[in-house]
Amino acid sequence: MNEIFLNNVRRVMEERNIDNQVLAEKCGWVRETVDRLFRRNIPLKLDMAVQIADALELSVDYLCGRNDR
């Protein structure tokens, strides 16, 4: 599930020209947190998934591949 979620987040970020710094700011994190998530150095927790989905104005279900937006 984490792999699908993070791949979808990366795809949306590329479509919207959002870099790790911008996503981090939208989530209230430092860029290193996003970098480590994408390198799989830290586990994706539910609250982090919700913050990312909110920052991208998408649902967690969509980012997990369960529905359309």
C-alpha positions in Angstrom: 0.0 0.0 0.0 2.8 2.4 0.9 4.4 1.9 -2.5 1.2 2.6 -4.4 0.5 5.7 -2.2 4.0 7.2 -2.6 4.1 6.4 -6.4 0.7 8.2 -6.8 1.9 11.2 -4.7 5.1 11.4 -6.8 3.0 11.3 -10.0 0.6 14.0 -8.8 3.6 16.2 -7.7 5.1 15.8 -11.2 1.8 16.7 -12.9 1.5 19.8 -10.8 5.2 20.8 -10.8 5.4 20.4 -7.0 8.8 19.6 -5.6 9.6 18.0 -2.2 10.1 21.5 -0.6 6.7 22.7 -1.6 5.0 19.5 -0.4 6.9 19.7 2.9 5.7 23.3 3.4 2.1 22.4 2.6 2.3 19.6 5.2 4.1 21.7 7.8 7.3 19.6 7.6 10.9 20.1 6.7 12.0 18.9 3.2 14.1 16.2 4.7 10.9 14.4 6.0 9.6 14.2 2.5 12.9 13.2 1.1 13.2 10.4 3.7 9.6 9.2 2.9 10.4 8.8 -0.8 13.7 7.0 0.0 11.6 4.7 2.3 13.9 5.6 5.2 10.9 6.3 7.5 7.6 4.5 7.5 4.5 6.2 6.1 2.1 6.7 9.0 -1.6 7.3 8.6 -1.5 10.8 9.9 1.3 11.6 7.4 -0.8 10.1 4.6 -3.7 12.3 5.6 -1.5 15.4 5.7 -0.1 14.7 2.2 -3.6 14.0 0.8 -4.9 17.3 2.3 -1.9 19.2 1.0 -2.6 17.9 -2.5 -6.4 18.3 -2.1 -7.0 14.7 -2.8 -8.4 11.8 -0.8 -6.2 9.1 0.8 -8.4 6.6 -1.0 -7.4 8.1 -4.4 -3.7 8.2 -3.5 -4.0 4.5 -2.4 -5.5 3.7 -5.8 -9.0 3.0 -4.5 -11.0 5.6 -6.4 -10.9 8.5 -8.8 -9.8 11.6 -6.8 
